[in-house]
Amino acid sequence: MDISRNTVDKISKSVVNFHNKLLQFRKCQILRDHAVITEDLWVRNGKIVDPEKVFFDEKITADVQIDCKGALVAPGFIDLQINGGFGIDFSYNNHDVEAGVQKVAKGLLAHGVTAFCPTLVTSPPYVYLKVLPLLKIRPGGPEGAAILGAHLEGPFINVNKKGAHPAQYIQDMDRGLDSLQDVYGSIENVRIVTLAPELNNAVDIIEELTKRGITVSLGHSLADLSEGERGIQHGATLITHLFNAMPAFHHRDPGLVGLLGSDLINDGHSVFYGIISDGIHTHPAALRIAHSTHPDGLVLVTDAISALGLEEGTHQLGQLAIEVKGGRALVAGTETLCGSIANMNQCIQFFMKAVSCSVVTALEAATLHPAQAVGIHDRKGTLSFGADADFVFLGEDLKVWSTWIAGECVYQDTESPHPTLRLI
């Protein structure tokens, strides 16, 4: 199939419908199986396909060939903790939830994010009852990144490690799962729940949420190591923003941070941990310590707030006013950090520099690992055959050149050195 320059000037502006076509992306470097390999990428019907089966079973050639100009092709980024962006806060701007989520989902495409978990911080029950039914799980596309399900960060946390969460809305779990249902209502659209494992009934609730396919993350907690290990043994698999809103590591009482070195990992238990690599929340030395201790569990999260993509000044996080100044987001009138203003691409770049790790290591922390943490790595966070064709083209500095979802270009940076991916 020949497509002239007149047919498609810039893919981002004039998208050709390739859904039923066999696409061959040529001259690219692909992140696959923990390595960057020189190989063509083949896509059809929104999936990565095995070219050998095409050649030998179907005996056909590509309908469309796309010259990638040597770009690095990586799985689309996945953000498991993001409170909003571009002026929208998911816990606060609830007068038109769908429009707000749509704005953020669309804006994230420019940063290489193809799937995310809109995150609700500790809020009064009416917020959950109104917002959660509208945070519907949906696939991505030109309208924006896929929604994997909500991340409910609270209100079942330890008030003594509340961080930027308003104390008056923090709840206990004395009535077990009924406590959660009274606050959340339906949990149909929920992917992750962050809770403190030392609270009453935490073990039973972790087990029940896990049975329902919800990932339980431990955070905003004063738990000691044994309480954290109990949570992991009963189904929790994630730690929320490691080092933040938990006690500092102590050699006799390592707390939740100690889970990175727990014997449970050697016994086959999954332990992933989100970490905010924005240059503000986590010192480079702490990033290096975490990575060297448990590299396979490291998940980059932005924890971005409504100020993402905007100028410094006064913004909102849930029920609290936020002041952004000098690259730091603080609860107004305090020195309490409350989320970041970094995008995922920036977090990857900072992490790679701070840890002095390979491109593969940095990218897998924002692709494969978050997909593994929520159990979707068979189709997301990977470019293995049969996976969703969600990927990004990256320059040498890991700058996002273009973002693709289901084999369709949904964003392209016209100021990149290669503004147009030429169709052959």
Helices and strands as residue ranges (DSSP letters): E 23-26, E 29-32, E 35-38, E 41-44, E 47-48, H 51-53, I 54-58, E 64-67, E 72-75, E 77-82, E 84-85, E 88-89, H 97-108, G 109-111, E 113-121, H 125-131, G 132-134, E 146-147, E 150-153, G 159-161, G 167-169, H 177-184, E 190-195, H 202-211, E 215-218, H 225-233, E 238-239, G 255-261, H 263-266, E 272-276, H 284-293, G 295-297, E 298-301, E 313-317, E 320-325, E 328-331, H 344-355, H 359-364, H 368-373, E 391-394, E 400-405, E 408-412
